[in-house]
Amino acid sequence: MTRRRRLHLPDWWFWDIVLSPHVEQRMEERGFTEVDLRAMLQAPLGLEPSVHDGRFVVRCGHRDRSWAVVVEPWESEHLLVIVTAYQPG
């Protein structure tokens, strides 16, 4: 049996989540719901800085596939904005 290493999550991980208009549009196009998105974020596999300053890419799984969820912590409002989600190519 393999054990998954526990991922260290930053403080902003526990802030309230807000969906961006962009991710709301992509949800229908890419076949996932807000419930699916929140479930993906409950079991992150990895977290790394995005190519865009201030954003992070969360690696996760959904329906036996790999997904990437781009998030942007808004420090001033203590909100975690979900920017987009996609299946890496």
Secondary structure, 3 states (H helix, E strand, C coil): CCCCCCCCCCHHHHCEEEECHHHHHHHHHHCCCHHHHHHHHHCCCEEEECCCCCCEEEEEEECCEEEEEEEEEEHHHCEEEEEEEECCC
